[in-house]
Amino acid sequence: MNISKKEYAKLADSYSAPSKLYITIPKAFVGGGIICCIGQFFMDIYTMLGNDTDTASAYTSITLVLISALLTGFGQYERIAKHAGAGTLVPITGFANAVVSPALEFKTEGLVLGTGAKMFVIAGPVIVYGIAAAFVYGLILFVISLFGG
């Protein structure tokens, strides 16, 4: 089947439901806000337990990743995402979901060629470009600091 880009776009549009932005945007805002409030709750708990801000932040991140991974593993993260939409892409929870989902999907292919190889299919580019950007920004900062910036 050989069709043009315009024909393909028309065909794809005919099969996809129109987006109701007046509903999806507020749901994403509220969903992401709830995730952030949960993160703040854990941050406050860890601070009340006597941890300094940096340690409490690290514990909060670990807790959010763990909760996100568990919810993904039990099939509940997708259910939440159906309602909260893009709000579930709050960076740390969305990243954990992006790592766990492919790992679960390809587990039948074995630990090495399935889970291990496919785990970073979605999250891998984020890691690579994040590290590359950090390196470039670090070089720029270093060069600026050499000239008294």
Protein Blocks (a to p, Z undefined) as FASTA:
>chain_A
ZZdfklmmmmmmmmpccddfklmmmmmmmmmmmmmmmmmmmmmmmmmnopafklmmmmmm
mmmmmmmmmmmmnopmmmmmmmnmmmlmgfklmmmmmmmmmmmmmmmnojklmmmmmmmm
mmmmmmmmmmmmmmmmmmmmmmmmmnoZZ
